[in-house]
């Protein structure tokens, strides 16, 4: 079996996480 590639994380989402680092666990991904 071929291992699944890791999910692509857009830079916008990384920036979004950086904007709310303390809420990372409670804010769902914006997609």
CHARMM internal coordinates of N, CA and C (Angstrom, degrees):
IC EDIT
DIST 1 N 1 CA 1.4773
DIST 1 CA 1 C 1.5259
ANGL 1 N 1 CA 1 C 110.52
DIST 1 C 2 N 1.2996
ANGL 1 CA 1 C 2 N 115.33
DIHE 1 N 1 CA 1 C 2 N 142.28
DIST 2 N 2 CA 1.4596
ANGL 1 C 2 N 2 CA 119.92
DIHE 1 CA 1 C 2 N 2 CA 178.35
DIST 2 CA 2 C 1.5225
ANGL 2 N 2 CA 2 C 109.26
DIHE 1 C 2 N 2 CA 2 C -86.45
DIST 2 C 3 N 1.3186
ANGL 2 CA 2 C 3 N 117.38
DIHE 2 N 2 CA 2 C 3 N 128.27
DIST 3 N 3 CA 1.4744
ANGL 2 C 3 N 3 CA 117.84
DIHE 2 CA 2 C 3 N 3 CA 178.22
DIST 3 CA 3 C 1.5191
ANGL 3 N 3 CA 3 C 110.99
DIHE 2 C 3 N 3 CA 3 C -63.61
DIST 3 C 4 N 1.2913
ANGL 3 CA 3 C 4 N 114.93
DIHE 3 N 3 CA 3 C 4 N 141.87
DIST 4 N 4 CA 1.4665
ANGL 3 C 4 N 4 CA 118.66
DIHE 3 CA 3 C 4 N 4 CA 179.13
DIST 4 CA 4 C 1.5181
ANGL 4 N 4 CA 4 C 109.52
DIHE 3 C 4 N 4 CA 4 C -67.76
DIST 4 C 5 N 1.3184
ANGL 4 CA 4 C 5 N 117.24
DIHE 4 N 4 CA 4 C 5 N 139.58
DIST 5 N 5 CA 1.4675
ANGL 4 C 5 N 5 CA 119.04
DIHE 4 CA 4 C 5 N 5 CA 174.63
DIST 5 CA 5 C 1.5274
ANGL 5 N 5 CA 5 C 109.72
DIHE 4 C 5 N 5 CA 5 C -68.08
DIST 5 C 6 N 1.3023
ANGL 5 CA 5 C 6 N 117.82
DIHE 5 N 5 CA 5 C 6 N 152.46
DIST 6 N 6 CA 1.4654
ANGL 5 C 6 N 6 CA 118.97
DIHE 5 CA 5 C 6 N 6 CA 177.67
DIST 6 CA 6 C 1.5199
ANGL 6 N 6 CA 6 C 109.93
DIHE 5 C 6 N 6 CA 6 C -64.99
DIST 6 C 7 N 1.3080
ANGL 6 CA 6 C 7 N 117.28
DIHE 6 N 6 CA 6 C 7 N 149.51
DIST 7 N 7 CA 1.4636
ANGL 6 C 7 N 7 CA 119.24
DIHE 6 CA 6 C 7 N 7 CA 179.78
DIST 7 CA 7 C 1.5171
ANGL 7 N 7 CA 7 C 110.63
DIHE 6 C 7 N 7 CA 7 C -62.91
DIST 7 C 8 N 1.2946
ANGL 7 CA 7 C 8 N 115.22
DIHE 7 N 7 CA 7 C 8 N 142.37
DIST 8 N 8 CA 1.4579
ANGL 7 C 8 N 8 CA 119.89
DIHE 7 CA 7 C 8 N 8 CA 179.28
DIST 8 CA 8 C 1.5268
ANGL 8 N 8 CA 8 C 109.34
DIHE 7 C 8 N 8 CA 8 C -75.69
DIST 8 C 9 N 1.3103
ANGL 8 CA 8 C 9 N 115.90
DIHE 8 N 8 CA 8 C 9 N 128.86
DIST 9 N 9 CA 1.4630
ANGL 8 C 9 N 9 CA 120.59
DIHE 8 CA 8 C 9 N 9 CA 179.37
DIST 9 CA 9 C 1.5178
ANGL 9 N 9 CA 9 C 108.20
DIHE 8 C 9 N 9 CA 9 C -111.40
DIST 9 C 10 N 1.3220
ANGL 9 CA 9 C 10 N 117.63
DIHE 9 N 9 CA 9 C 10 N 111.82
DIST 10 N 10 CA 1.4648
ANGL 9 C 10 N 10 CA 119.99
DIHE 9 CA 9 C 10 N 10 CA -178.71
DIST 10 CA 10 C 1.5242
ANGL 10 N 10 CA 10 C 111.50
DIHE 9 C 10 N 10 CA 10 C -65.19
DIST 10 C 11 N 1.3081
ANGL 10 CA 10 C 11 N 115.35
DIHE 10 N 10 CA 10 C 11 N 151.86
DIST 11 N 11 CA 1.4605
ANGL 10 C 11 N 11 CA 120.06
DIHE 10 CA 10 C 11 N 11 CA 178.55
DIST 11 CA 11 C 1.5284
ANGL 11 N 11 CA 11 C 111.27
DIHE 10 C 11 N 11 CA 11 C -60.32
DIST 11 C 12 N 1.3360
ANGL 11 CA 11 C 12 N 115.75
DIHE 11 N 11 CA 11 C 12 N -31.10
DIST 12 N 12 CA 1.4581
ANGL 11 C 12 N 12 CA 118.69
DIHE 11 CA 11 C 12 N 12 CA 179.47
DIST 12 CA 12 C 1.5296
ANGL 12 N 12 CA 12 C 110.17
DIHE 11 C 12 N 12 CA 12 C -63.13
DIST 12 C 13 N 1.3306
ANGL 12 CA 12 C 13 N 115.72
DIHE 12 N 12 CA 12 C 13 N -36.27
DIST 13 N 13 CA 1.4546
ANGL 12 C 13 N 13 CA 118.66
DIHE 12 CA 12 C 13 N 13 CA 179.71
DIST 13 CA 13 C 1.5237
ANGL 13 N 13 CA 13 C 110.92
DIHE 12 C 13 N 13 CA 13 C -71.46
DIST 13 C 14 N 1.3225
ANGL 13 CA 13 C 14 N 116.87
DIHE 13 N 13 CA 13 C 14 N -38.14
DIST 14 N 14 CA 1.4617
ANGL 13 C 14 N 14 CA 119.23
DIHE 13 CA 13 C 14 N 14 CA 177.09
DIST 14 CA 14 C 1.5271
ANGL 14 N 14 CA 14 C 110.18
DIHE 13 C 14 N 14 CA 14 C -63.16
DIST 14 C 15 N 1.3135
ANGL 14 CA 14 C 15 N 116.16
DIHE 14 N 14 CA 14 C 15 N -39.71
DIST 15 N 15 CA 1.4645
ANGL 14 C 15 N 15 CA 119.73
DIHE 14 CA 14 C 15 N 15 CA 177.49
DIST 15 CA 15 C 1.5301
ANGL 15 N 15 CA 15 C 110.41
DIHE 14 C 15 N 15 CA 15 C -66.03
DIST 15 C 16 N 1.3268
ANGL 15 CA 15 C 16 N 114.68
DIHE 15 N 15 CA 15 C 16 N -37.00
DIST 16 N 16 CA 1.4613
ANGL 15 C 16 N 16 CA 120.77
DIHE 15 CA 15 C 16 N 16 CA 178.04
DIST 16 CA 16 C 1.5266
ANGL 16 N 16 CA 16 C 110.12
DIHE 15 C 16 N 16 CA 16 C -62.72
DIST 16 C 17 N 1.3246
ANGL 16 CA 16 C 17 N 116.76
DIHE 16 N 16 CA 16 C 17 N -42.47
DIST 17 N 17 CA 1.4582
ANGL 16 C 17 N 17 CA 119.52
DIHE 16 CA 16 C 17 N 17 CA 177.51
DIST 17 CA 17 C 1.5190
ANGL 17 N 17 CA 17 C 110.73
DIHE 16 C 17 N 17 CA 17 C -65.45
DIST 17 C 18 N 1.3235
ANGL 17 CA 17 C 18 N 116.51
DIHE 17 N 17 CA 17 C 18 N -39.58
DIST 18 N 18 CA 1.4615
ANGL 17 C 18 N 18 CA 119.62
DIHE 17 CA 17 C 18 N 18 CA 179.85
DIST 18 CA 18 C 1.5283
ANGL 18 N 18 CA 18 C 111.36
DIHE 17 C 18 N 18 CA 18 C -64.66
DIST 18 C 19 N 1.3196
ANGL 18 CA 18 C 19 N 115.70
DIHE 18 N 18 CA 18 C 19 N -27.07
DIST 19 N 19 CA 1.4582
ANGL 18 C 19 N 19 CA 119.43
DIHE 18 CA 18 C 19 N 19 CA -179.22
DIST 19 CA 19 C 1.5245
ANGL 19 N 19 CA 19 C 111.08
DIHE 18 C 19 N 19 CA 19 C -74.00
DIST 19 C 20 N 1.3442
ANGL 19 CA 19 C 20 N 116.50
DIHE 19 N 19 CA 19 C 20 N -30.63
DIST 20 N 20 CA 1.4649
ANGL 19 C 20 N 20 CA 121.00
DIHE 19 CA 19 C 20 N 20 CA -178.05
DIST 20 CA 20 C 1.5290
ANGL 20 N 20 CA 20 C 110.34
DIHE 19 C 20 N 20 CA 20 C -128.44
DIST 20 C 21 N 1.3223
ANGL 20 CA 20 C 21 N 118.81
DIHE 20 N 20 CA 20 C 21 N 59.91
DIST 21 N 21 CA 1.4613
ANGL 20 C 21 N 21 CA 119.37
DIHE 20 CA 20 C 21 N 21 CA -174.06
DIST 21 CA 21 C 1.5249
ANGL 21 N 21 CA 21 C 112.72
DIHE 20 C 21 N 21 CA 21 C -63.89
DIST 21 C 22 N 1.3390
ANGL 21 CA 21 C 22 N 117.12
DIHE 21 N 21 CA 21 C 22 N -33.97
DIST 22 N 22 CA 1.4579
ANGL 21 C 22 N 22 CA 119.35
DIHE 21 CA 21 C 22 N 22 CA -177.46
DIST 22 CA 22 C 1.5240
ANGL 22 N 22 CA 22 C 111.62
DIHE 21 C 22 N 22 CA 22 C -74.42
DIST 22 C 23 N 1.3356
ANGL 22 CA 22 C 23 N 116.50
DIHE 22 N 22 CA 22 C 23 N -18.33
DIST 23 N 23 CA 1.4635
ANGL 22 C 23 N 23 CA 120.23
DIHE 22 CA 22 C 23 N 23 CA -178.47
DIST 23 CA 23 C 1.5210
ANGL 23 N 23 CA 23 C 112.37
DIHE 22 C 23 N 23 CA 23 C -105.15
DIST 23 C 24 N 1.3129
ANGL 23 CA 23 C 24 N 115.94
DIHE 23 N 23 CA 23 C 24 N 14.75
DIST 24 N 24 CA 1.4603
ANGL 23 C 24 N 24 CA 120.08
DIHE 23 CA 23 C 24 N 24 CA -174.84
DIST 24 CA 24 C 1.5264
ANGL 24 N 24 CA 24 C 112.22
DIHE 23 C 24 N 24 CA 24 C -54.83
DIST 24 C 25 N 1.3403
ANGL 24 CA 24 C 25 N 116.94
DIHE 24 N 24 CA 24 C 25 N -35.34
DIST 25 N 25 CA 1.4616
ANGL 24 C 25 N 25 CA 119.35
DIHE 24 CA 24 C 25 N 25 CA -176.61
DIST 25 CA 25 C 1.5267
ANGL 25 N 25 CA 25 C 111.82
DIHE 24 C 25 N 25 CA 25 C -78.17
DIST 25 C 26 N 1.3106
ANGL 25 CA 25 C 26 N 117.43
DIHE 25 N 25 CA 25 C 26 N -24.71
DIST 26 N 26 CA 1.4598
ANGL 25 C 26 N 26 CA 119.51
DIHE 25 CA 25 C 26 N 26 CA -171.99
DIST 26 CA 26 C 1.5232
ANGL 26 N 26 CA 26 C 113.58
DIHE 25 C 26 N 26 CA 26 C -102.24
DIST 26 C 27 N 1.3280
ANGL 26 CA 26 C 27 N 117.23
DIHE 26 N 26 CA 26 C 27 N -17.79
DIST 27 N 27 CA 1.4648
ANGL 26 C 27 N 27 CA 119.76
DIHE 26 CA 26 C 27 N 27 CA 179.79
DIST 27 CA 27 C 1.5253
ANGL 27 N 27 CA 27 C 109.32
DIHE 26 C 27 N 27 CA 27 C -93.14
DIST 27 C 28 N 1.3285
ANGL 27 CA 27 C 28 N 118.43
DIHE 27 N 27 CA 27 C 28 N 123.10
DIST 28 N 28 CA 1.4614
ANGL 27 C 28 N 28 CA 120.12
DIHE 27 CA 27 C 28 N 28 CA 178.62
DIST 28 CA 28 C 1.5247
ANGL 28 N 28 CA 28 C 110.75
DIHE 27 C 28 N 28 CA 28 C -72.34
DIST 28 C 29 N 1.3146
ANGL 28 CA 28 C 29 N 116.82
DIHE 28 N 28 CA 28 C 29 N 157.26
DIST 29 N 29 CA 1.4622
ANGL 28 C 29 N 29 CA 118.96
DIHE 28 CA 28 C 29 N 29 CA 176.54
DIST 29 CA 29 C 1.5271
ANGL 29 N 29 CA 29 C 110.89
DIHE 28 C 29 N 29 CA 29 C -60.91
DIST 29 C 30 N 1.3096
ANGL 29 CA 29 C 30 N 117.98
DIHE 29 N 29 CA 29 C 30 N 143.11
DIST 30 N 30 CA 1.4707
ANGL 29 C 30 N 30 CA 120.63
DIHE 29 CA 29 C 30 N 30 CA -176.86
DIST 30 CA 30 C 1.5250
ANGL 30 N 30 CA 30 C 112.86
DIHE 29 C 30 N 30 CA 30 C -82.19
DIST 30 C 31 N 1.3413
ANGL 30 CA 30 C 31 N 116.78
DIHE 30 N 30 CA 30 C 31 N 39.65
DIST 31 N 31 CA 1.4645
ANGL 30 C 31 N 31 CA 120.37
DIHE 30 CA 30 C 31 N 31 CA 176.78
DIST 31 CA 31 C 1.5145
ANGL 31 N 31 CA 31 C 109.16
DIHE 30 C 31 N 31 CA 31 C -156.58
END
COOR INIT
IC SEED 1 N 1 CA 1 C
IC BUILD
